[in-house]
Amino acid sequence: MTVLKPLFNKIVVRKIVPEQKVSAGGIVLTGAPKDFPDTATVIATSDGIYEGNVFRPIRVKAGDVVLLPKDTGTEAKFDGIVYHVINELDIFAIVNKD
C-alpha cells in the first residue's frame, strides 16, 4: 500500500463521486449541477507551512469531508485509486454532517 505524505500547505483528497441514477427510460440523472463545487474526503495533510517566522498548521485532518472548486489540484493515481493534491487555501469549507 502506498502512503502519501504531502509537503508544505498541500492536502491529498479523494473526490466523492455522486451516485448516478438512471430513469426507467435509460436517461442518466445526476445529483448536482455541473458547476456545483466538488466534495472530497481528506486522506492526508502536511504539518503546515511557515509564513515569515510564524508556523501555520493545516486546519483540516484526515477523514474530514471538504467542499472545493471543480477541477482543482493535481490528479495522481496510486494503487489504482485516483487522488487529488490541492492547496489548503483552495478549500471552501469543511462539511459537518450532524
N, C-alpha and C positions, 0 to 999 in steps of 0.2 A: 504494500500500500504506500502511496506517495503522500508525504506530509509537506504541506505548503506553509511557509512562514514568510509573510510579506515584510518588506522593509519600509522605513520612513513613515509616511502617512497613508500607506496602502492597506486595502482590505480585500480579502478574497471572498466572493459571494457566489452562490448558486441560485440562478434565477428560478422563480416559481412560475411554471408554465400553466396558464389557466386551462381547466378541463374544457375540451370542446365537446359540444353536444350536437347531435345530428337529428334533424327533424325527420318525420315519417317519410317525407319526400326526398330525403338524402341531402338536404341543404345543411352545411356546417354552420352552427350558431355559436358565436364566440361570446365570452362573458364580459369583455371590456372593449371599448373602442380602441382603434389602433394608436391614437395619440395619448392614451391613458398611461401614466407612469408605470414602470415595472415594479414588481415586488421581488425580493430576494432574501434568502437566508444567509446570514453571515457565517462563513466557515472558519476563517482565521483572520486575525488582525496583527498589525505590528504593535510594538510597545508605544510608539508615539514619535514625535519629532521635536527637535529644538527649534525655537523661533527666537533668534538672538541668544540670550543667555537663559531663556525660560523654556523648560520642558513642557510640552503639551501632550498629555496622554490621549489615546484614542478613546472616544466616548461610547462606542458600541462594543459588544462582545459576541463571541461565537454563540450561535443559536438565536440571536435577535433577527426579527423579520424587519426589513427596511424598505422604504419607498425611494426609488431612484429614477432618473430620466431614462427614456428609451435610448438604446444604442450607446450607453456609456461604458467606459472601461475597455480593457483588452481581453479578448477571449483566449482561454488556454484550456487544452484538453489533456487530462491525465487519467490513466487507468480507465479510459472510456467515458469519463464524466466531464462535462463542459462547465468550466468555472469562468468567472469574470474578475479581473483585478481592477479595482476602482480606487479613486482618491476619497478620503473621508469627507471632504467638502462637497462631493457630488451627491451625498445622501440628503434627501429632503426631510425624512422623518423616520422614527422607529415606530413600527406598528404594534400597538398593545391590544391584545385580544382578551379583555376582561369580561 
